[in-house]
Each structure stands twice: as structure tokens, then as C-alpha cells.
Amino acid sequence: MIRRRAERCALLPILLATGLACAQTAPLSPERPWDVAPGQVLAAPPRTPPALIPDPSKTYSLSELVDFAEHNNPETRVAWENAKARAADLGISKASLYPTIAAVALAETNRTDIFFSPDFIRQTTGTFAPGITLNYIIFDFGRRLQDVAISRSGLLSANFLFNDTHRRIIFDVMQAYYRLLNGKGQEDAAEANLNNAQTVERAAEARLEQGLATLPDVLEARSAAAQADYDLQAAIGATEIAHGDLATSLGISPTAQFKVESIRDLPIPTELPDTVEASIDRALAQRPDLLQRVADLRAAGSEIRAARTAYLPTLSFDGNGGIARSYAQQLQQAGLYSPNQEYWDARLSLSWNVFDGFARENRLARAKADQKQASAELNAMRDQVENQVWSAYSTAKTALRQQRAAAALLAAASESYDAALQSYNFGVRSQIDVVSAQRALASARTADVSARTQLLTGVAALAFQTSDLLHAKRP
């Protein structure tokens, strides 16, 4: 014993030293970062490979990229698994409408000393009894049916949540897609602006060689060309960032390469498809987040009806039956097996909870409060949906007018630049005039691309608020 205690005392410092070496400790001072001990560096798990990967050589449409996102985005699987769990809850609640049947096999043995005056007689018995038990609630005033209704409303709510997840993912992809198209369009416009600025620069240098222009004119043209090149580099950087944002929304790495359509190839809407009143009515009829609130309100109503049934009695039946065979022995006498014996037991029970400390009253009060809360949330959501559709409709309508104005501005600026450059070459316009026309054309190109993007995004936002995104036809 003494030797064992000595061994334990010797091991204690070793264990303490090992624990101190492996344990995480707080930083020693506030002004320096914490140093991770060797062997304690946490590494992130490897990235889960996406279900779909785009082909770098293919040009993808918006609908194809949406399909990528719906396959790769983990939020859709979260909502899907939640809906499957609620479907299982519905099956569980429906199971209470059926009887439960169980097969049992009972085996027991006991030994006792039975008193028969003037002696105690030892007796040993053993029994094996296979059988079946049955339990069934015959009538409970609809309590189980209300539980089924609650589970059914929960499944409906989960399904609407699943649809709303798809609605949000589709819109996120559309926004990122249009931002990328806007970046590429601005990049193309910046390249055209740089070409125009270089054309003006070459014209100014040619006139300087001919003695028809001054050095400040050439410097002004060079400055405009340098500014155009600077704008081009900024547009290239914005395009790269937009590409990474779209790749992330697709559930793939930002470094993945793929091609998209040009904003010039997309049809631009000329009118909004419907009135604002019709758009609001359509949103109220098909918005999944609003319908989810409706399902929650229905579940709250079922909760009230279920709480009221707790005041009523329950009629149930339970019983069991089977075959038993026993073995018995007394003292030193020979043991004896009994013949197979049938046994059964049946009970019809009526239970009525008379008093439970006002638990039923409080459950009913809670259910009524939950229903009023669900009703108020539904009304608040309805008002929010109407305002969201109104705002999206107004934004889209404004974007439509701005796109028309931007198109007219681009046409006028193009004509003005061509006329100014031609007049400058003929010597009837100054360098300042042609540079100003070139900058106005550059601004018009940028505005035209931005207006196209804003219009497409505005129409997509309106479809998002009305939930038309879920009902749009896809190739």
C-alpha cells in the first residue's frame, strides 16, 4: 500500500506538467496577440465539393446559374431537411389514431417459504408466458385530431419556408448576376471611352505637328486619355469583384471561371407587366413567407381547440392475452409442469381530470395569446408585403424612365462627339469642345449601362416581392 502511494505521488507532477503544457491559457498581456502553442493550431475542414461545377468554356444564362445555386447552396438543404422532419412529425401525430399492439414474453421465477403450521414449506415456481398487449384510445373529443392538425400546419409552414428559401436564393443570384453584367458593361464602355480619348489625343498631336494646335491642347487630350485608362482599370477591378460575388452565391469558389452573357444581349423591358394593384394582390396570394404566417395562425387555432379538449374525459381500452406454462416444486418433491393455460385481461377506462392546479386554464390562456400574436404578425406581414411591392414597383417604374432617358442621352452624346471630332479635324472647333464632347459621351455610356442594370434589377426585385420568381418558366 505504501509503495502504491509513492508511485501515485511520483506520477502526479508529471500529469500536472502535461496538463499545463496541453491546456489553452489566456494571453499574457493585452498589448500582444496570443501565440498558439505547437500542436494546437486549429485547421478548417476541407471544403465540401459542390454538386454542380460550371464549364469554363460555356456561356451561361441566368436560369442556368440559378439552377447551379439551388443545387449547391446549403440553405436549400437545411430547409429541405426541416420540411422532412415536419413531415415525420405529422406521421407521428397520425399514429396516435391507431391502437398500439405489442408482443411480450414474460419469464419469472421465485422461491418462497410458505407457512403451513407448524412448518415453513419451501416452494419454487417458474412461469413463461408469451402474449400480446393492446392499447387504444376510443374517444377523446378530438384531442388527437387537433394534434394532427397542428402537425399538418407545421408541415405546411415548413414547406412555405422551403419555397421562400428558394425565392431568396434566386433573387440573390439575379442581383449578383446583374452586378457582374453591369461591371462587364462598364468595362466595355470604359474601353470605348479610352479608344475615343486616344483618338482625340492622336488628332491633337497631328494638329500640333501641323502648327494648328498648341501644347496645352495636346496635354489636355493626354490627360483625358489617362483618365479614361484609369477608369478602365477601376472597371476591370469591379468586374473581378462582381465575378467572385456571383460565384459565392452559386456555392462555388470565387476562383472558379465561367462566362456570362453580355448586358447588350439581354432584352430590356419596355413596360411593366402589370399594375401595382394587381402586383400587390398577386403577392398577397403567393408570397411564401406570408403564407407561412397563415399556416402558423392555423396551428395556433388548433392549439386552442386541443387545449379545450383537456377539460373533457377520455375513453380508452387496454388488455392483454396469451398462453402461460408454469413449473413448481415443493421441498424435495419432484417438480411438475402445468398444462398450457390461457390468460387474458381486458379493461375499459374512462378518465376525467377534475383538478390539475389550473394547468389547463393556463395552457388555454397561452394558446389564445399565441393565436392573437400570430394574427397580429400576419397583419403586420401583410402591411409589410404591400409596402414592399409598392416600393419595388415604384423603383422599377423609375428605372424604366431612367433607361429611356439614358438611351436618348447616349444617342445625343454620340452624335455630339462625332460632330465635334469632325469639326475639330476641320479646324472649326476647339480642343476644349472635343474633349468635353468625349467626356460627355463617356458619362452617357456609363449612365446607359447603369440604367440597363437598374432596370433589370428593379424588375427582378418586383418579381421577388410578388414571388413571381418561383412561378417563372425556366428552360
Buried (B, 14 or more C-beta within 10 A) or exposed (E): EEEEEEEEEEEEEEEEEEEEEEEEEEEEEEEEEEEEEEEEEEEEEEEEEBEBBBEEEEEBBBEBBBBBBBBBBEBBEEBBEBBEEBBEBBEEBBEBEEEEEEEEEEEEEEEEEEEEEEEEEEBBBBBBBEBEBBBBBEEBBBBBBBBBBBBBBBBBBBBBBBBBBBBBBBBBBBBBBBBBBBBBBBBBBBBBBBEBBBBBBEBBBEBBEEEEBEEEBBEBBBEBBEBBBEBBEEBBEBBBEBBBBBBBBBBBEEEBEBEBBEBEEBEBBEEBEBEBEEBBBBBBEBBBBBBBBBBBBBBBBBBBBBBBBBEEBBBBBBBBEBEBBBBBBBEEEEEEEEEEEEEEEEEEEEEEEEEEEEEBEEBBEEBBEBBEEBBEEBEEBBEEBBEBBBEBBEBBBEBBEBBBEBBEBBEEBBEBBEBBBEBBBEEEBBBEBBBBBBBBBBBBBBBBBBBBBBBBBBBBBBBBBBBBBBEEEEE
